[in-house]
Amino acid sequence: SPPGTQRGALAVAITVMATPALMCVGATLEGDVQVGQGVILHPHCHISAQPGAAVVIGARTIVEELVVIKSTHGTVSIGEQCLLQVGCRIQDSSIGKSSDIEIKACLLNSQVGNNCSVGAMCFLDGEIVTGGVSIH
C-alpha cells in the first residue's frame, strides 16, 4: 500500500492526507475515506462510503462518539475545523469550513455552508443552508 494508506480485511482504503490524525479505538471506517491533518475520530463513530462513493474530512475536524457519516453516491465533504457532536448523522451531504453540527442533528442530502451551526436534534432533508446561518 502507498504511504498513508491502510488496507483492512475488507479491502478498506483509508487515506490520511497529512499526519498526524487521531483515530480512537472503536472508530470504524469503511470504503474510500480521506482524513485531513489533525482530524480526531472519537470512539464508536462510523464513517462509510459505498463503492464508487467517498467521504472527505478536512483538517482539524472533530468527529465525536456515535456520529455516523455515510456516502451512498458521490462525495460527502466535511470542511476544515468542523465539530460533529455526539450522535449526529450525515448522509449524502456537504458541510463547509468551521461549522458545528450539534448533538443528534441529522443532515440528509443537504448542503451546509461555512461558519454554520445546526442545533441539537435538528433534521435537514434536501436543504441548502448558506454561510453564517444558525438553525436551532
PENOR-V829890 format. One record per residue. N is the residue number from 1. RES is the residue in three letters. PSI is psi in whole degrees, 0 to 359 (NA if undefined). BURIAL is b if it has 9 or more other C-alpha atoms within 8 Angstrom, else e. Layout:
n:N res:RES psi:PSI burial:BURIAL
n:N res:RES psi:PSI burial:BURIAL
This chain:
n:1 res:SER psi:147 burial:e
n:2 res:PRO psi:157 burial:e
n:3 res:PRO psi:139 burial:e
n:4 res:GLY psi:358 burial:b
n:5 res:THR psi:133 burial:b
n:6 res:GLN psi:141 burial:b
n:7 res:ARG psi:123 burial:b
n:8 res:GLY psi:186 burial:e
n:9 res:ALA psi:334 burial:e
n:10 res:LEU psi:21 burial:e
n:11 res:ALA psi:45 burial:e
n:12 res:VAL psi:131 burial:b
n:13 res:ALA psi:119 burial:b
n:14 res:ILE psi:120 burial:b
n:15 res:THR psi:120 burial:b
n:16 res:VAL psi:111 burial:b
n:17 res:MET psi:330 burial:b
n:18 res:ALA psi:139 burial:b
n:19 res:THR psi:159 burial:e
n:20 res:PRO psi:151 burial:e
n:21 res:ALA psi:157 burial:b
n:22 res:LEU psi:120 burial:e
n:23 res:MET psi:111 burial:b
n:24 res:CYS psi:156 burial:b
n:25 res:VAL psi:134 burial:e
n:26 res:GLY psi:346 burial:e
n:27 res:ALA psi:141 burial:b
n:28 res:THR psi:140 burial:e
n:29 res:LEU psi:134 burial:b
n:30 res:GLU psi:135 burial:b
n:31 res:GLY psi:203 burial:b
n:32 res:ASP psi:96 burial:b
n:33 res:VAL psi:125 burial:b
n:34 res:GLN psi:129 burial:b
n:35 res:VAL psi:127 burial:b
n:36 res:GLY psi:172 burial:b
n:37 res:GLN psi:135 burial:b
n:38 res:GLY psi:7 burial:b
n:39 res:VAL psi:141 burial:b
n:40 res:ILE psi:123 burial:b
n:41 res:LEU psi:108 burial:b
n:42 res:HIS psi:166 burial:b
n:43 res:PRO psi:145 burial:b
n:44 res:HIS psi:17 burial:b
n:45 res:CYS psi:154 burial:b
n:46 res:HIS psi:122 burial:b
n:47 res:ILE psi:125 burial:b
n:48 res:SER psi:148 burial:b
n:49 res:ALA psi:127 burial:b
n:50 res:GLN psi:163 burial:b
n:51 res:PRO psi:131 burial:e
n:52 res:GLY psi:354 burial:e
n:53 res:ALA psi:171 burial:b
n:54 res:ALA psi:159 burial:b
n:55 res:VAL psi:128 burial:b
n:56 res:VAL psi:123 burial:b
n:57 res:ILE psi:121 burial:b
n:58 res:GLY psi:164 burial:b
n:59 res:ALA psi:146 burial:b
n:60 res:ARG psi:26 burial:b
n:61 res:THR psi:144 burial:b
n:62 res:ILE psi:126 burial:b
n:63 res:VAL psi:109 burial:b
n:64 res:GLU psi:181 burial:b
n:65 res:GLU psi:143 burial:b
n:66 res:LEU psi:12 burial:b
n:67 res:VAL psi:139 burial:b
n:68 res:VAL psi:124 burial:b
n:69 res:ILE psi:125 burial:b
n:70 res:LYS psi:134 burial:b
n:71 res:SER psi:118 burial:b
n:72 res:THR psi:342 burial:b
n:73 res:HIS psi:153 burial:b
n:74 res:GLY psi:207 burial:b
n:75 res:THR psi:127 burial:b
n:76 res:VAL psi:122 burial:b
n:77 res:SER psi:127 burial:b
n:78 res:ILE psi:123 burial:b
n:79 res:GLY psi:178 burial:b
n:80 res:GLU psi:151 burial:b
n:81 res:GLN psi:39 burial:b
n:82 res:CYS psi:160 burial:b
n:83 res:LEU psi:117 burial:b
n:84 res:LEU psi:106 burial:b
n:85 res:GLN psi:169 burial:b
n:86 res:VAL psi:127 burial:b
n:87 res:GLY psi:8 burial:b
n:88 res:CYS psi:159 burial:b
n:89 res:ARG psi:129 burial:b
n:90 res:ILE psi:119 burial:b
n:91 res:GLN psi:126 burial:b
n:92 res:ASP psi:46 burial:b
n:93 res:SER psi:169 burial:b
n:94 res:SER psi:149 burial:b
n:95 res:ILE psi:131 burial:b
n:96 res:GLY psi:186 burial:b
n:97 res:LYS psi:150 burial:b
n:98 res:SER psi:36 burial:b
n:99 res:SER psi:155 burial:b
n:100 res:ASP psi:120 burial:b
n:101 res:ILE psi:113 burial:b
n:102 res:GLU psi:178 burial:b
n:103 res:ILE psi:126 burial:b
n:104 res:LYS psi:21 burial:b
n:105 res:ALA psi:156 burial:b
n:106 res:CYS psi:127 burial:b
n:107 res:LEU psi:119 burial:b
n:108 res:LEU psi:125 burial:b
n:109 res:ASN psi:43 burial:b
n:110 res:SER psi:163 burial:b
n:111 res:GLN psi:125 burial:b
n:112 res:VAL psi:129 burial:b
n:113 res:GLY psi:191 burial:b
n:114 res:ASN psi:148 burial:b
n:115 res:ASN psi:41 burial:b
n:116 res:CYS psi:161 burial:b
n:117 res:SER psi:126 burial:b
n:118 res:VAL psi:118 burial:b
n:119 res:GLY psi:166 burial:b
n:120 res:ALA psi:136 burial:b
n:121 res:MET psi:7 burial:b
n:122 res:CYS psi:148 burial:b
n:123 res:PHE psi:118 burial:e
n:124 res:LEU psi:128 burial:b
n:125 res:ASP psi:110 burial:e
n:126 res:GLY psi:22 burial:e
n:127 res:GLU psi:153 burial:e
n:128 res:ILE psi:118 burial:e
n:129 res:VAL psi:118 burial:b
n:130 res:THR psi:166 burial:b
n:131 res:GLY psi:143 burial:b
n:132 res:GLY psi:9 burial:b
n:133 res:VAL psi:140 burial:b
n:134 res:SER psi:133 burial:e
n:135 res:ILE psi:122 burial:e
n:136 res:HIS psi:NA burial:e
